[in-house]
Amino acid sequence: METLLNRVSIAVKRLSAALDKYEEVQDAIAVLNDYYGGDLWRKDFVDDEAGLLPNDLKRGVLSEDAVWNLLSDCDELNSRLQEFADTNKKNL
């Protein structure tokens, strides 16, 4: 039982810290979502294709998959968190 207590304690502390970090970036997720779904992303993409952006500028956000995949991962994580919370209410 002591081993279980220690194992669960460590997991709870790590998950709590990770959730704190995830909560801190919620505004950034919303900004990325608005950017990717709006006209500014399209303009930046077209400008990049036309060579109008500096060569040394990082372009991960302009790839068609990076932001989409990240937002999809966030959505999936939110679903998992909700499902976990719903399922585990019964266990406490």
C-alpha positions in Angstrom: 0.0 0.0 0.0 2.9 2.3 0.7 4.2 1.7 -2.8 0.8 2.5 -4.3 0.6 5.7 -2.2 3.9 6.9 -3.4 3.2 6.0 -7.0 -0.2 7.8 -7.0 1.3 10.8 -5.2 4.0 11.2 -7.8 1.5 10.8 -10.7 -0.9 13.3 -9.2 1.9 15.9 -8.7 3.2 15.5 -12.3 -0.3 15.7 -13.8 -1.2 18.7 -11.7 2.0 20.5 -12.9 1.3 19.5 -16.5 -2.3 20.7 -16.2 -1.1 24.0 -14.7 1.1 24.5 -17.8 -1.7 23.5 -20.2 -4.1 26.0 -18.5 -1.5 28.7 -18.9 -1.5 28.3 -22.7 -5.2 28.4 -23.2 -5.1 32.0 -24.4 -2.3 31.1 -26.8 -4.4 28.2 -28.2 -7.3 30.6 -28.8 -5.0 33.1 -30.6 -3.5 30.3 -32.8 -7.0 29.1 -33.6 -8.2 32.5 -34.6 -5.0 33.1 -36.6 -5.2 29.8 -38.5 -8.9 30.1 -39.2 -8.7 33.8 -40.3 -7.5 35.9 -43.2 -4.2 36.8 -41.6 -2.8 33.2 -41.9 -3.8 33.1 -45.5 -2.2 36.4 -46.2 1.0 35.3 -44.4 1.0 32.0 -46.3 0.6 33.8 -49.7 3.3 36.4 -48.7 5.7 33.6 -47.9 5.0 31.8 -51.2 5.7 35.1 -52.9 9.0 35.5 -51.1 7.9 38.5 -49.2 8.9 37.3 -45.8 12.5 37.2 -44.4 14.5 34.1 -45.3 15.5 33.6 -41.7 11.9 33.7 -40.3 10.7 30.4 -38.8 7.7 29.1 -40.8 6.3 26.3 -38.7 3.1 28.2 -38.2 2.7 28.6 -42.0 2.8 24.9 -42.7 -0.7 23.6 -43.5 -0.4 20.8 -40.9 1.5 22.1 -37.9 -1.2 24.4 -36.4 -4.1 22.1 -37.5 -2.4 19.1 -35.9 -1.7 21.0 -32.7 -5.3 22.3 -32.5 -6.6 18.7 -33.1 -4.3 17.4 -30.4 -5.7 20.0 -28.0 -9.2 19.1 -28.9 -8.4 15.4 -28.4 -6.7 16.1 -25.0 -9.7 18.1 -23.9 -12.0 15.2 -24.8 -9.8 12.8 -22.9 -9.8 15.0 -19.8 -13.5 15.3 -19.9 -14.0 11.6 -20.4 -11.5 10.8 -17.6 -13.3 13.2 -15.2 -16.7 11.8 -16.0 -15.5 8.2 -15.6 -13.5 8.7 -12.5 -16.1 10.6 -10.5 -17.5 7.2 -9.6 -14.1 6.1 -8.2 -13.9 8.7 -5.5 
